[in-house]
Amino acid sequence: FSAHSSSLLKFDHMDRKTRTGEALIGSANMVSIIACSVLVVWIVRTRTRYLLPRQLLNLAIADIVMCFGWLLDSVADAQLKFLPLDLHYWSDTAIIALMVSMFFEMHMAAGFVAVYCRWEGLMTFLSRTFLLPWIIGLPFVMLFTLSHFLRFRWLVKIVLQGTEWVSMCLAIITSCLYAYASYRARLYPARVGWRTNMMVWLYPACFTFFIGPVVVSRLLGVKKRIDHELSDIMVALIGTVNVLLYRFLFRFSPGHTSSTRRGPPCLQEWSGFHALPVGFAAEVDEFSVPRVESDSQCSMDYDKLEMESAHFTVM
C-alpha cells in the first residue's frame, strides 16, 4: 500500500509539472498570437502597397498559424478531458507553418540584396512571387494531411524531417543574404546601411536561441521532457520576436520623399524611399600619376588662382 501511494504521489507530481510546463508554452503562444494579430491589423489599416509590409503581413499570418498549432498541442498535452479530439495533428502542421514563415524571412532578405545591389530584375521577381512561400508549403500540408489520416507513420516522419531540414537550409541562406547585403551596404552612407548590419547579427541570433532548440531536439531525437519544454517555450515566442524585430527595425511609413535622391521605381516600391533610401555613395577611383604631371597641375591651378585674384582686384 505504501509503494502504491508513493507511485500515485509521484504520478500526480509529474502530472502537475507537465501541466505547468504546458501552461507556460500555451501562454507564450497566446502572447505571440496577440502580437502578430495586432501587427496584421496595423498593416491592413495602413492600406500600403509596398512590398515589405506585405511580406511582413504574410510572415505574421504564418506565425499565427504556427503558434495556434502549438497552442492546440499544449492543450492536448495538458490532458484536458473536455477536448477528446486528437490535437497533435496541429502541432505537426505548425512545423510546416514555421517553414513558410522562414521562407518569408528569406524573401525579405532577398529584397535587401535587391535594393543594395540595385537589381531591378530581382525586385520585380520578388514583387510577383511574394505569395510563393504559401504555394510551396501547400504540397507539404496536403501530403502530411493525407499520410496522417491514412496512418502512414513512416511518411509523416519523412515529411516532417524534410520540413525541418528545409528550415535549416532557409536559415543558412537568409543569413548569407543579409551578410551579402551588409557587404554591399559599405557603398552607402552609414545611416543607410545600419539595418543590414544589424540583421547580419540579429537574424542568426534569433534563429539560434528561439528556433534552433526545437529543430535540433527534433532532428536529434532528444527524449528528455525538460528539453522539449524548453525548446517549445522558446519557439512559441518567435512570433513576438519577429514582431519586435521587423516592426521596429523596418520603418516603412511612407513619409515625404526627396526630389533630389530617387532610385528606380521598382526599388522604391519595396518599402518606400523615405523608409529605406537607396542612394549610392559613389566609389572613388584613384589613379597614380607621375610627379611631373602632378607638379604641372598644381602650377596651373596656382596660376589660375592668381589670375582670378588679379581680376577681382582690378574690379
C-alpha atoms as a printed R data frame, in Angstrom:
    type eleno elety resid chain resno       x      y       z
1   ATOM     1    CA   PHE     A     1   0.000  0.000   0.000
2   ATOM     2    CA   SER     A     2   2.871  2.366   0.819
3   ATOM     3    CA   ALA     A     3   4.581  1.723  -2.524
4   ATOM     4    CA   HIS     A     4   1.276  2.211  -4.334
5   ATOM     5    CA   SER     A     5   0.681  5.549  -2.571
6   ATOM     6    CA   SER     A     6   4.216  6.676  -3.377
7   ATOM     7    CA   SER     A     7   3.740  5.902  -7.069
8   ATOM     8    CA   LEU     A     8   0.433  7.792  -7.091
9   ATOM     9    CA   LEU     A     9   2.069 10.836  -5.487
10  ATOM    10    CA   LYS     A    10   4.914 10.694  -7.986
11  ATOM    11    CA   PHE     A    11   2.458 10.443 -10.867
12  ATOM    12    CA   ASP     A    12   0.450 13.379  -9.507
13  ATOM    13    CA   HIS     A    13   3.648 15.434  -9.163
14  ATOM    14    CA   MET     A    14   4.672 14.672 -12.755
15  ATOM    15    CA   ASP     A    15   1.144 15.466 -13.943
16  ATOM    16    CA   ARG     A    16   1.251 18.861 -12.238
17  ATOM    17    CA   LYS     A    17   4.711 19.549 -13.629
18  ATOM    18    CA   THR     A    18   3.553 18.644 -17.131
19  ATOM    19    CA   ARG     A    19   0.500 20.865 -16.887
20  ATOM    20    CA   THR     A    20   2.607 23.748 -15.574
21  ATOM    21    CA   GLY     A    21   5.008 23.405 -18.484
22  ATOM    22    CA   GLU     A    22   2.160 23.215 -20.986
23  ATOM    23    CA   ALA     A    23   0.569 26.285 -19.388
24  ATOM    24    CA   LEU     A    24   3.802 28.230 -19.913
25  ATOM    25    CA   ILE     A    25   4.032 27.051 -23.517
26  ATOM    26    CA   GLY     A    26   0.397 27.935 -24.139
27  ATOM    27    CA   SER     A    27   0.841 31.382 -22.603
28  ATOM    28    CA   ALA     A    28   3.878 32.074 -24.785
29  ATOM    29    CA   ASN     A    29   1.903 31.042 -27.870
30  ATOM    30    CA   MET     A    30  -1.003 33.282 -26.870
31  ATOM    31    CA   VAL     A    31   1.338 36.264 -26.482
32  ATOM    32    CA   SER     A    32   2.769 35.631 -29.955
33  ATOM    33    CA   ILE     A    33  -0.698 35.252 -31.485
34  ATOM    34    CA   ILE     A    34  -1.844 38.544 -29.949
35  ATOM    35    CA   ALA     A    35   1.324 40.387 -31.028
36  ATOM    36    CA   CYS     A    36   1.089 39.085 -34.604
37  ATOM    37    CA   SER     A    37  -2.640 39.868 -34.761
38  ATOM    38    CA   VAL     A    38  -2.017 43.461 -33.694
39  ATOM    39    CA   LEU     A    39   0.642 43.790 -36.395
40  ATOM    40    CA   VAL     A    40  -1.700 42.328 -39.026
41  ATOM    41    CA   VAL     A    41  -4.457 44.788 -38.104
42  ATOM    42    CA   TRP     A    42  -2.000 47.699 -38.154
43  ATOM    43    CA   ILE     A    43  -0.661 46.812 -41.620
44  ATOM    44    CA   VAL     A    44  -4.152 46.257 -43.041
45  ATOM    45    CA   ARG     A    45  -5.306 49.630 -41.712
46  ATOM    46    CA   THR     A    46  -2.377 51.436 -43.352
47  ATOM    47    CA   ARG     A    47  -3.524 50.135 -46.780
48  ATOM    48    CA   THR     A    48   0.029 50.323 -48.037
49  ATOM    49    CA   ARG     A    49   1.062 48.786 -51.339
50  ATOM    50    CA   TYR     A    50   4.752 48.494 -50.543
51  ATOM    51    CA   LEU     A    51   6.233 45.022 -50.859
52  ATOM    52    CA   LEU     A    52   7.955 44.911 -47.465
53  ATOM    53    CA   PRO     A    53   4.747 45.457 -45.428
54  ATOM    54    CA   ARG     A    54   3.003 42.788 -47.478
55  ATOM    55    CA   GLN     A    55   5.877 40.400 -46.807
56  ATOM    56    CA   LEU     A    56   5.672 41.226 -43.119
57  ATOM    57    CA   LEU     A    57   1.887 40.744 -43.171
58  ATOM    58    CA   ASN     A    58   2.224 37.232 -44.566
59  ATOM    59    CA   LEU     A    59   5.041 36.472 -42.130
60  ATOM    60    CA   ALA     A    60   2.775 37.445 -39.229
61  ATOM    61    CA   ILE     A    61  -0.061 35.277 -40.585
62  ATOM    62    CA   ALA     A    62   2.292 32.297 -40.892
63  ATOM    63    CA   ASP     A    63   3.443 32.870 -37.305
64  ATOM    64    CA   ILE     A    64  -0.193 32.987 -36.145
65  ATOM    65    CA   VAL     A    65  -0.905 29.631 -37.805
66  ATOM    66    CA   MET     A    66   2.269 28.176 -36.303
67  ATOM    67    CA   CYS     A    67   1.583 29.411 -32.768
68  ATOM    68    CA   PHE     A    68  -2.071 28.352 -32.956
69  ATOM    69    CA   GLY     A    69  -0.997 24.828 -33.863
70  ATOM    70    CA   TRP     A    70   1.402 24.620 -30.934
71  ATOM    71    CA   LEU     A    71  -1.253 26.111 -28.656
72  ATOM    72    CA   LEU     A    72  -3.611 23.260 -29.540
73  ATOM    73    CA   ASP     A    73  -0.764 20.814 -28.969
74  ATOM    74    CA   SER     A    74  -0.216 22.271 -25.492
75  ATOM    75    CA   VAL     A    75  -3.916 21.864 -24.750
76  ATOM    76    CA   ALA     A    76  -3.725 18.227 -25.858
77  ATOM    77    CA   ASP     A    77  -0.621 17.568 -23.744
78  ATOM    78    CA   ALA     A    78  -2.363 19.073 -20.711
79  ATOM    79    CA   GLN     A    79  -4.823 16.139 -20.945
80  ATOM    80    CA   LEU     A    80  -7.964 18.226 -20.617
81  ATOM    81    CA   LYS     A    81 -10.942 15.877 -20.582
82  ATOM    82    CA   PHE     A    82 -13.350 18.242 -22.329
83  ATOM    83    CA   LEU     A    83 -11.232 18.055 -25.501
84  ATOM    84    CA   PRO     A    84 -11.234 14.387 -26.570
85  ATOM    85    CA   LEU     A    85 -10.020 15.190 -30.100
86  ATOM    86    CA   ASP     A    86  -6.519 14.376 -31.243
87  ATOM    87    CA   LEU     A    87  -4.950 17.830 -31.456
88  ATOM    88    CA   HIS     A    88  -1.391 16.663 -32.058
89  ATOM    89    CA   TYR     A    89  -2.040 16.908 -35.797
90  ATOM    90    CA   TRP     A    90  -1.914 20.688 -35.477
91  ATOM    91    CA   SER     A    91   1.467 20.656 -33.760
92  ATOM    92    CA   ASP     A    92   2.928 18.880 -36.772
93  ATOM    93    CA   THR     A    93   1.331 21.335 -39.191
94  ATOM    94    CA   ALA     A    94   2.925 24.087 -37.085
95  ATOM    95    CA   ILE     A    95   6.319 22.785 -38.220
96  ATOM    96    CA   ILE     A    96   5.230 23.367 -41.827
97  ATOM    97    CA   ALA     A    97   3.979 26.854 -40.900
98  ATOM    98    CA   LEU     A    98   7.408 27.527 -39.396
99  ATOM    99    CA   MET     A    99   8.991 26.615 -42.728
100 ATOM   100    CA   VAL     A   100   6.615 29.006 -44.542
101 ATOM   101    CA   SER     A   101   7.498 31.739 -42.046
102 ATOM   102    CA   MET     A   102  11.193 31.233 -42.730
103 ATOM   103    CA   PHE     A   103  10.524 31.370 -46.482
104 ATOM   104    CA   PHE     A   104   9.060 34.848 -45.998
105 ATOM   105    CA   GLU     A   105  12.108 35.876 -43.970
106 ATOM   106    CA   MET     A   106  14.333 34.717 -46.819
107 ATOM   107    CA   HIS     A   107  12.070 36.638 -49.219
108 ATOM   108    CA   MET     A   108  12.630 39.826 -47.196
109 ATOM   109    CA   ALA     A   109  16.382 39.238 -47.045
110 ATOM   110    CA   ALA     A   110  16.414 38.879 -50.838
111 ATOM   111    CA   GLY     A   111  14.657 42.256 -51.002
112 ATOM   112    CA   PHE     A   112  17.542 43.787 -49.075
113 ATOM   113    CA   VAL     A   113  20.003 42.325 -51.561
114 ATOM   114    CA   ALA     A   114  17.970 43.649 -54.496
115 ATOM   115    CA   VAL     A   115  17.850 47.160 -53.023
116 ATOM   116    CA   TYR     A   116  21.510 47.438 -52.076
117 ATOM   117    CA   CYS     A   117  22.704 45.825 -55.304
118 ATOM   118    CA   ARG     A   118  20.184 47.746 -57.423
119 ATOM   119    CA   TRP     A   119  18.976 44.561 -59.064
120 ATOM   120    CA   GLU     A   120  15.707 45.667 -60.592
121 ATOM   121    CA   GLY     A   121  15.067 42.223 -62.079
122 ATOM   122    CA   LEU     A   122  15.289 40.544 -58.674
123 ATOM   123    CA   MET     A   123  12.994 43.136 -57.101
124 ATOM   124    CA   THR     A   124  10.440 42.655 -59.877
125 ATOM   125    CA   PHE     A   125  10.629 38.887 -59.343
126 ATOM   126    CA   LEU     A   126  10.073 39.308 -55.595
127 ATOM   127    CA   SER     A   127   7.092 41.593 -56.189
128 ATOM   128    CA   ARG     A   128   5.449 38.964 -58.377
129 ATOM   129    CA   THR     A   129   6.226 35.997 -56.117
130 ATOM   130    CA   PHE     A   130   5.609 37.288 -52.593
131 ATOM   131    CA   LEU     A   131   2.900 34.593 -52.148
132 ATOM   132    CA   LEU     A   132   5.238 31.829 -53.338
133 ATOM   133    CA   PRO     A   133   6.011 30.555 -49.787
134 ATOM   134    CA   TRP     A   134   2.329 29.647 -49.327
135 ATOM   135    CA   ILE     A   135   2.327 27.816 -52.643
136 ATOM   136    CA   ILE     A   136   5.468 25.892 -51.643
137 ATOM   137    CA   GLY     A   137   4.006 24.990 -48.250
138 ATOM   138    CA   LEU     A   138   0.705 23.725 -49.702
139 ATOM   139    CA   PRO     A   139   2.075 20.391 -51.068
140 ATOM   140    CA   PHE     A   140   3.742 19.719 -47.705
141 ATOM   141    CA   VAL     A   141   0.420 20.260 -45.901
142 ATOM   142    CA   MET     A   142  -1.536 18.118 -48.364
143 ATOM   143    CA   LEU     A   143   0.964 15.255 -48.252
144 ATOM   144    CA   PHE     A   144   1.191 15.399 -44.464
145 ATOM   145    CA   THR     A   145  -2.603 15.503 -44.024
146 ATOM   146    CA   LEU     A   146  -3.102 12.566 -46.373
147 ATOM   147    CA   SER     A   147  -0.435 10.453 -44.694
148 ATOM   148    CA   HIS     A   148  -1.721 11.412 -41.228
149 ATOM   149    CA   PHE     A   149  -5.317 10.315 -41.801
150 ATOM   150    CA   LEU     A   150  -4.220  7.199 -43.692
151 ATOM   151    CA   ARG     A   151  -1.930  6.441 -40.724
152 ATOM   152    CA   PHE     A   152   1.224  6.203 -42.821
153 ATOM   153    CA   ARG     A   153   3.506  6.981 -39.893
154 ATOM   154    CA   TRP     A   154   6.664  6.480 -41.907
155 ATOM   155    CA   LEU     A   155   5.514  9.037 -44.484
156 ATOM   156    CA   VAL     A   156   4.548 11.505 -41.750
157 ATOM   157    CA   LYS     A   157   8.044 11.209 -40.315
158 ATOM   158    CA   ILE     A   158   9.650 11.757 -43.725
159 ATOM   159    CA   VAL     A   159   7.551 14.874 -44.407
160 ATOM   160    CA   LEU     A   160   8.300 16.415 -41.014
161 ATOM   161    CA   GLN     A   161  12.016 15.678 -41.149
162 ATOM   162    CA   GLY     A   162  12.174 17.060 -44.678
163 ATOM   163    CA   THR     A   163  10.420 20.215 -43.487
164 ATOM   164    CA   GLU     A   164  12.895 20.632 -40.639
165 ATOM   165    CA   TRP     A   165  15.902 20.204 -42.922
166 ATOM   166    CA   VAL     A   166  14.446 22.731 -45.362
167 ATOM   167    CA   SER     A   167  14.028 25.164 -42.454
168 ATOM   168    CA   MET     A   168  17.689 24.745 -41.546
169 ATOM   169    CA   CYS     A   169  18.730 25.445 -45.141
170 ATOM   170    CA   LEU     A   170  16.473 28.509 -45.280
171 ATOM   171    CA   ALA     A   171  18.104 29.900 -42.139
172 ATOM   172    CA   ILE     A   172  21.566 29.492 -43.663
173 ATOM   173    CA   ILE     A   173  20.511 31.089 -46.968
174 ATOM   174    CA   THR     A   174  18.822 34.005 -45.188
175 ATOM   175    CA   SER     A   175  21.912 34.656 -43.078
176 ATOM   176    CA   CYS     A   176  24.083 34.633 -46.217
177 ATOM   177    CA   LEU     A   177  21.732 37.076 -47.961
178 ATOM   178    CA   TYR     A   178  21.901 39.510 -45.048
179 ATOM   179    CA   ALA     A   179  25.681 39.155 -44.934
180 ATOM   180    CA   TYR     A   180  25.972 39.969 -48.642
181 ATOM   181    CA   ALA     A   181  23.577 42.915 -48.298
182 ATOM   182    CA   SER     A   182  25.708 44.188 -45.424
183 ATOM   183    CA   TYR     A   183  28.796 43.878 -47.617
184 ATOM   184    CA   ARG     A   184  27.100 45.915 -50.345
185 ATOM   185    CA   ALA     A   185  25.967 48.470 -47.761
186 ATOM   186    CA   ARG     A   186  29.590 49.627 -47.496
187 ATOM   187    CA   LEU     A   187  28.945 51.604 -50.692
188 ATOM   188    CA   TYR     A   188  26.223 53.604 -48.971
189 ATOM   189    CA   PRO     A   189  26.185 56.252 -46.247
190 ATOM   190    CA   ALA     A   190  26.427 54.761 -42.764
191 ATOM   191    CA   ARG     A   191  22.904 55.778 -41.770
192 ATOM   192    CA   VAL     A   192  21.503 53.833 -44.743
193 ATOM   193    CA   GLY     A   193  23.333 50.562 -44.129
194 ATOM   194    CA   TRP     A   194  22.824 50.157 -40.389
195 ATOM   195    CA   ARG     A   195  19.725 47.971 -40.806
196 ATOM   196    CA   THR     A   196  21.520 45.307 -42.806
197 ATOM   197    CA   ASN     A   197  24.490 45.410 -40.456
198 ATOM   198    CA   MET     A   198  22.168 44.758 -37.516
199 ATOM   199    CA   MET     A   199  20.307 41.956 -39.315
200 ATOM   200    CA   VAL     A   200  23.595 40.167 -40.004
201 ATOM   201    CA   TRP     A   201  23.810 39.577 -36.251
202 ATOM   202    CA   LEU     A   202  20.176 39.675 -35.114
203 ATOM   203    CA   TYR     A   203  18.717 37.126 -37.536
204 ATOM   204    CA   PRO     A   204  21.205 34.294 -36.766
205 ATOM   205    CA   ALA     A   205  20.918 35.102 -33.054
206 ATOM   206    CA   CYS     A   206  17.110 34.891 -33.124
207 ATOM   207    CA   PHE     A   207  17.219 31.640 -35.070
208 ATOM   208    CA   THR     A   208  19.802 30.118 -32.733
209 ATOM   209    CA   PHE     A   209  18.031 30.986 -29.492
210 ATOM   210    CA   PHE     A   210  14.364 30.640 -30.471
211 ATOM   211    CA   ILE     A   211  14.088 28.193 -33.396
212 ATOM   212    CA   GLY     A   212  17.348 26.270 -33.129
213 ATOM   213    CA   PRO     A   213  16.446 24.332 -29.939
214 ATOM   214    CA   VAL     A   214  13.211 22.850 -31.330
215 ATOM   215    CA   VAL     A   215  14.820 21.954 -34.674
216 ATOM   216    CA   VAL     A   216  17.824 20.328 -33.012
217 ATOM   217    CA   SER     A   217  15.684 18.458 -30.463
218 ATOM   218    CA   ARG     A   218  13.503 17.034 -33.221
219 ATOM   219    CA   LEU     A   219  16.305 16.180 -35.631
220 ATOM   220    CA   LEU     A   220  18.450 14.595 -32.921
221 ATOM   221    CA   GLY     A   221  15.504 12.922 -31.208
222 ATOM   222    CA   VAL     A   222  16.022 14.346 -27.732
223 ATOM   223    CA   LYS     A   223  13.957 12.294 -25.282
224 ATOM   224    CA   LYS     A   224  14.185 14.392 -22.126
225 ATOM   225    CA   ARG     A   225  10.917 16.192 -21.474
226 ATOM   226    CA   ILE     A   226  12.625 19.249 -19.986
227 ATOM   227    CA   ASP     A   227  14.482 19.716 -23.275
228 ATOM   228    CA   HIS     A   228  11.244 19.585 -25.222
229 ATOM   229    CA   GLU     A   229   9.527 22.014 -22.852
230 ATOM   230    CA   LEU     A   230  12.391 24.497 -23.067
231 ATOM   231    CA   SER     A   231  12.550 24.315 -26.862
232 ATOM   232    CA   ASP     A   232   8.757 24.598 -27.155
233 ATOM   233    CA   ILE     A   233   8.671 27.708 -24.963
234 ATOM   234    CA   MET     A   234  11.441 29.359 -26.972
235 ATOM   235    CA   VAL     A   235   9.847 28.650 -30.350
236 ATOM   236    CA   ALA     A   236   6.459 29.795 -29.027
237 ATOM   237    CA   LEU     A   237   7.944 33.259 -28.550
238 ATOM   238    CA   ILE     A   238   9.209 33.540 -32.135
239 ATOM   239    CA   GLY     A   239   6.043 35.334 -33.238
240 ATOM   240    CA   THR     A   240   6.585 38.061 -30.656
241 ATOM   241    CA   VAL     A   241  10.283 38.252 -31.512
242 ATOM   242    CA   ASN     A   242   9.528 38.663 -35.226
243 ATOM   243    CA   VAL     A   243   7.060 41.451 -34.491
244 ATOM   244    CA   LEU     A   244   9.595 43.327 -32.363
245 ATOM   245    CA   LEU     A   245  12.464 42.688 -34.760
246 ATOM   246    CA   TYR     A   246  10.854 43.573 -38.068
247 ATOM   247    CA   ARG     A   247   8.321 46.160 -36.935
248 ATOM   248    CA   PHE     A   248  10.791 48.407 -35.144
249 ATOM   249    CA   LEU     A   249  13.782 47.701 -37.372
250 ATOM   250    CA   PHE     A   250  11.963 48.425 -40.635
251 ATOM   251    CA   ARG     A   251  10.155 51.735 -40.549
252 ATOM   252    CA   PHE     A   252   8.102 51.568 -43.697
253 ATOM   253    CA   SER     A   253   5.819 54.580 -43.175
254 ATOM   254    CA   PRO     A   254   5.771 56.444 -46.498
255 ATOM   255    CA   GLY     A   255   6.588 59.884 -45.081
256 ATOM   256    CA   HIS     A   256   7.800 62.518 -47.525
257 ATOM   257    CA   THR     A   257  10.020 61.771 -50.480
258 ATOM   258    CA   SER     A   258  13.041 63.654 -51.645
259 ATOM   259    CA   SER     A   259  13.165 65.044 -55.160
260 ATOM   260    CA   THR     A   260  16.961 65.087 -55.242
261 ATOM   261    CA   ARG     A   261  17.612 61.438 -54.434
262 ATOM   262    CA   ARG     A   262  15.492 58.954 -56.328
263 ATOM   263    CA   GLY     A   263  16.215 55.436 -57.432
264 ATOM   264    CA   PRO     A   264  14.408 53.133 -59.862
265 ATOM   265    CA   PRO     A   265  10.642 52.990 -59.125
266 ATOM   266    CA   CYS     A   266  10.600 49.215 -58.603
267 ATOM   267    CA   LEU     A   267  13.191 49.568 -55.834
268 ATOM   268    CA   GLN     A   268  11.302 52.373 -54.122
269 ATOM   269    CA   GLU     A   269   8.135 50.273 -54.150
270 ATOM   270    CA   TRP     A   270   9.772 47.778 -51.789
271 ATOM   271    CA   SER     A   271   9.406 49.874 -48.645
272 ATOM   272    CA   GLY     A   272   9.188 53.483 -49.748
273 ATOM   273    CA   PHE     A   273  12.029 55.887 -50.423
274 ATOM   274    CA   HIS     A   274  11.677 57.640 -47.084
275 ATOM   275    CA   ALA     A   275  11.828 54.350 -45.169
276 ATOM   276    CA   LEU     A   276  14.922 52.943 -46.864
277 ATOM   277    CA   PRO     A   277  16.924 55.346 -49.070
278 ATOM   278    CA   VAL     A   278  18.674 53.669 -51.960
279 ATOM   279    CA   GLY     A   279  21.142 56.404 -52.995
280 ATOM   280    CA   PHE     A   280  24.700 55.315 -53.622
281 ATOM   281    CA   ALA     A   281  27.800 56.787 -52.079
282 ATOM   282    CA   ALA     A   282  29.745 56.554 -55.320
283 ATOM   283    CA   GLU     A   283  33.054 54.743 -55.338
284 ATOM   284    CA   VAL     A   284  36.107 56.949 -55.768
285 ATOM   285    CA   ASP     A   285  38.594 55.814 -58.398
286 ATOM   286    CA   GLU     A   286  42.212 56.553 -57.558
287 ATOM   287    CA   PHE     A   287  44.929 56.870 -60.207
288 ATOM   288    CA   SER     A   288  48.673 57.154 -59.826
289 ATOM   289    CA   VAL     A   289  50.263 59.890 -61.978
290 ATOM   290    CA   PRO     A   290  53.928 60.819 -62.477
291 ATOM   291    CA   ARG     A   291  55.354 63.515 -60.205
292 ATOM   292    CA   VAL     A   292  55.968 65.838 -63.173
293 ATOM   293    CA   GLU     A   293  52.302 65.800 -64.174
294 ATOM   294    CA   SER     A   294  51.234 66.349 -60.577
295 ATOM   295    CA   ASP     A   295  53.546 69.382 -60.186
296 ATOM   296    CA   SER     A   296  52.379 70.764 -63.530
297 ATOM   297    CA   GLN     A   297  48.728 70.502 -62.491
298 ATOM   298    CA   CYS     A   298  49.436 72.248 -59.177
299 ATOM   299    CA   SER     A   299  51.279 75.038 -61.030
300 ATOM   300    CA   MET     A   300  48.352 75.526 -63.414
301 ATOM   301    CA   ASP     A   301  45.899 75.692 -60.533
302 ATOM   302    CA   TYR     A   302  48.101 78.262 -58.761
303 ATOM   303    CA   ASP     A   303  48.355 80.430 -61.896
304 ATOM   304    CA   LYS     A   304  44.593 80.284 -62.324
305 ATOM   305    CA   LEU     A   305  44.029 81.456 -58.761
306 ATOM   306    CA   GLU     A   306  46.449 84.368 -59.274
307 ATOM   307    CA   MET     A   307  44.642 85.459 -62.450
308 ATOM   308    CA   GLU     A   308  41.257 85.338 -60.727
309 ATOM   309    CA   SER     A   309  42.658 87.321 -57.781
310 ATOM   310    CA   ALA     A   310  44.093 89.984 -60.098
311 ATOM   311    CA   HIS     A   311  40.768 90.207 -61.948
312 ATOM   312    CA   PHE     A   312  38.830 90.911 -58.766
313 ATOM   313    CA   THR     A   313  41.466 93.449 -57.636
314 ATOM   314    CA   VAL     A   314  41.078 95.460 -60.849
315 ATOM   315    CA   MET     A   315  37.315 95.471 -60.466
